[in-house]
Amino acid sequence: MTVSLEQLQRCHFAVDLGAARTRVYVKGAGLVVDEPSAAAVNTRTGALIAVGEFAEKMTGRTPEHIRVVRPVSGGSVIDIDMAQRMLRHLIGDKMRRALRRKPRLRAAVCTPHDMDPLARRATIETLVGLGARRVETVDTLIAAAVGCGLPVEQPEASMIIVSGAASTQIAVLSMGAIVTADRVPVGGQAIDQAVVQHLRQQHELMLPLQTVRPLQLALSGNGLTTQGPVRTEIHGRDAATGRARSVHVDTAAVRDAIHTPLTAVLDGISKVLRGCPPDLVADLADRGIMMVGGSARLPGLDAMLSEATGMPVRIAERPDVCAVQGLGAMMEGKIQPMVVVNPLAG
């Protein structure tokens, strides 16, 4: 079943459930929640201790009976009950009471491209548990394209890359719909993991994943494409002794480690372009690629993709919130009616 813009305009709030962050847009109020998709739970009592930013800071720093869980992975809900509890706390009592007063409360939610039907059902049930009588699903690629201002309703090609924490989605859009698309299971988390593995193998240094941001470590303002010997000091735990230790890391070697998972992204781009009609590919030679998503901010990533594809690559002004802002724009009626928000929803 195709979800129409008219149906979306009847929705009262929109949710972007990401592996890294959860965002909620309320009609008439704008973006009201932008927090990490994390919850801290007391395993002895089942009590919820913290959600969002506070729970994120607790990762790796809790006693045994407190566990930090992530109920969303790759845009799919893997723990419906915990996702509902997390959302209730993130939205807050005041906003929940305001939403409950809406007759036949409706919600919209972003779903990854080619999402498994069972995963889509879990996402819908999560919002139904919050009181939504009806849930409309929208392809993340369409929502993000609308949110970053691409002219998706025009008869010309627009290419977008949604670079998330757990996956990267790539698509060419025209006439308000997806022409060809692909989803690659490589995102910001895979890049961080590549950095962690490099430090462990080459320097016997252990770092927690949540503290390894490529912009703080391998890139240090130099970007992915910078050449030449640059060294930076990294603090961590010695893998053999367990003591705190500092090492000087060659950022060129770390850049090589990061390039390995990014190869899958380049393969995905090539696959999408091969499946695209020649006339639309010709449009892209001038228009280029738009990057959105939290991992789009990786310094030098746009330059690396531009060098590999031969096309200009731009990063959206606020790449991390484009998808939920796109949902909000469609709910508020700011989009042309010819946009096909999700041809596969059902």
N, C-alpha and C positions, 0 to 999 in steps of 0.2 A: 504494500500500500504506500502511495506517495503522500508525504506530509505537505500540505499546502501552507503558504504564508498566512492565509486567513486563519487556519487552525493555530498557527504559532502566535498570532496576534491575540488569541484568546487566553494564552498562557499568562500566569501571574509571576512566575519566577523561573530562572534558568540556572543550570548547574553544569560545571565543567569538572568532572571527577578525574583528576590526573594522578599518575603514580607519584609525582613529587608534590603537587599542590592541588588544593580544592578551592574552586572559586564559585561564588553564588551571586547572581545578578537578579535584583528584584525590580519588577516593572514600576517605573515612576521614582525609584530610589537609586538606581544604578548599581554599581559593584559594591556589595556590602560585606563579602567574605573573600579573603585571599590569604589562605593559611596552608602550611604543610599538611599533607595527607597522612598524619601520624596520630596515634593515640597511645597513652601509657595506661596499662592495666595491672591491677593487683591480682596476681594469679591465685592467691589464697582465697580471696573473697569475691573476685570477679568485678570489683569496683573500678570504675573509670577514674583515673587520677588526674590526667591532663590530656588536652588535645592541641593540635596546631603547633604554634611556635614553641610553647613550653615543652610539649612532648618531644619535639624534634631535638631540643637542647639536652634532653635526658638520655638520648640514644648513646649506649655504651658507657653510661655513668650511673647505672641503677644497681641496687642489690638484686639477688636472685629472684625474689618474689615479685619484682616489678619488671614487666616486659613491655617494650615499645613495639607496637604492631602497625602494619600498613595494610589497611583493608582493600586498597586499590593497587592493581599491578597492570601496567601497560594500558591504562584506560578502562580496564575491566574490574568489576567488583568481585573480589574473591572471598569476602566475608560480609554478607549482607547485614547481619545483626550489628557488627562492629561499625560498619559504614554508616548505618542509621544513627547509632549512638554518637558517632563523631560529628555527623552533620547537625544533629539536634543541638549539641553544645556549641558548634561553630556559628550556627545561625542565631542562637540566643533566644531567650524566652519572649522578649518584647516583639521581635520580628515574627516568631512562630505564632504568637497570638494574633498579630495583624494578618498573617496569611490565612489562619483558620477562619477568619471572618469572611473570606472570599467564598461566594457560592460556587460549588463545583470547582474546587481548587485544581488548577492545571499547571503542569511543569514541563519544561523542555530540558533536554540533556544532550551533550555532545557524545557521540560514539565513534570510536576509531573506524577507519575504512575497512570494509570486509569483516566486520565484527561477527564472531560466532553467535548464532541465535540464542544459545543458552547464556552466553555472557551478556547479550543485550537484555534478556529476560531478567537476569540478576540485577542489572542496573535499573531497570524499570521498577522492580520490586523494592529496591532501596528507597526510591522516591515515593512509591505508594505507601510505604511504611511511615513516611513523614506526613501523610494526609492528602497526597495528590490523588484526585479521582481519575485523572487521565495524564499520561506522560507521552510527550512527543519526542522522538529521537531524531537528531540531526547529525549528518556526517560532519566530523570535525574539520575535514578539508573545506567544505562549503562554508561552515561557520567562521573559520579562520580567514578565508579569503574575503568574506564580507567584512569581518572585523578590521582587516588591515587596508580596506578601501580599494581592493582590486575590482576592475569593471567586469565582474563575472557575467553580467547579463548581456554584454556586448558580443557580437559575432566575430570575436577575435580571441586568440589564445592568451591565457594567463596561467603561468606556472607557479606553483606554491610548494614549499617544503615546510612541513610542520615537524620541527625537531624537538621531541619531548624527552622525558627522562628514561623511558623504557623502549621507545620505538621512534622511528622516523617515517613520516607519511609524505608521499610525493604524488602530485597530480597535475594534470593539465586540464583547465576548465574553459568552456566556451558556451555561449548562449544559456547561461544559468545552470549548467550541469557539468558533471565530471565526464571528460572524454576518455581519459585513461589514467590509471592510478596504481600505486603499489605501496605496500607497507613493509618496512625493513625492521627486524627486531634488534635494532641498534640505536641507542640514544645516549643521553648524558651519563647514565649510570655505567654503560659499557666503557665509555671513555675514561671515567674515573677508575673503573676496575683495571683498565689497561695500565694506568699510572701506578696503581697500588702494586700490581704484579711486577712491573718493571723495578720498582724500589725494592721489593722483596727479593727478586732474583739477582739483581745486579749489586745491591748495597746491603742486603740482609737487614733492611729497615722496614718496620711495620707501622702503617698509618691507618686509622679508621676511615672508612669510605666517606662519611659525612664531612670530613675535614679536607678532603682532597678535591679541590676545585682546580681545574686546569689553568684558570686565569691567575690563581695564586701560586701555582707550582711550575708546570712545564713552560708556560708561556711568559709569565712575568712581564707582560706588556710587550713582548716581542712578536707574538703571533705565530701561527702554524707555519708560515712560509719563510720566516727569517732564517738566514743562513749564518754560519760563523759560530765560533766557540763562545757560549755564554753559560756561566755557572751560577747557580743559586743555592743558598743554604737551606736545608730542610731538617726539621726536628721531628723525631719519632722514637720508636722503641726498638732496641736491638733484638732481632729475632732469636738470638742464641742466649743472651744473658738476661733479657727483660729490662735492662737499664735504659734510661733516656740517653739518646745519642743524636748527634748532628752530623750530617754529611753534606758535601758539596756535590750537587748533581749537574751534569752536563745537560742543558735543556734541549740540545739537538737530539740526544739519544731518547729523551722523553717524547719529543715530537715524533720520532720514528715509531715509538710504541703507540701513540695516539692515532697515527695514520692507519694502523692495521684494522681497527674496527671501522674506521671511516671508509675503507675500501668497499664495504658492503653498501654504504650509502651511495657511493659513486656508481656501483652496479645497478642499484635501484633507479637512479636517474637515467642511466642508459636504457634500461628496460622500458621506462615510461616514454622516453623519446622515440624508441623504436616502434612503439605501438600507437604513436600519434600521427595523424595525417600530415603529409608534407606541407600543405598550406599553413597549418597551425605552427609547425616547427619553424617555418620562415618568419612568422610573427614573433616568435620567441627570440630570434637572433637579435632583434632590437629591444624588445620589452624585457627580456631577461627573466630572472627567477626572483621571487619574493620569499624570504625566509622568516618564519615565525616560530614561536615556541621558546621555552626557557633556555634550551641548549643552543639556540641560534646566536646567543651572545658570546659563545666561545671565541676568543680573539683570534682572528686570522682565518676562521672557518669559511667566511664568505669569499675571501681572496683565494683560498685553496680550491673551492668549488668553481669559482670563476675561471681559474687557470685550467682546471680539468675539463670543463665543459665548453670553454670558449665563449660563454655568454655572461653578460653582466649579472651580478648577484647583489640584491639589496636586502637589508634587514629592516623589518617594520619598526615604527617608532616605539611601540610598546609590544614587543613580540610575545611576551609571556601571557598577555591577557587578550590577545586577538580573538580567540575562539569564543570565549564567554561574552566579549563585547559584540561579536557578530550575532550571537544569539539574542543579545539585548536589543540590537538594532532591528532585528527581524520581529521581535515581540512588540517593539514600539512603532512598527509600521514604517520604517525608514528605507525599506528596500523595494525595488521594482518587483511586481508580482510574477514575473516570468522565471524567477530563480527556483530551481528544483532542489529543495533543501535536503532531501534524502530519498532517492529513487528506490532504495532497497529496504526501507523501513517496513516493518509489518509485525 
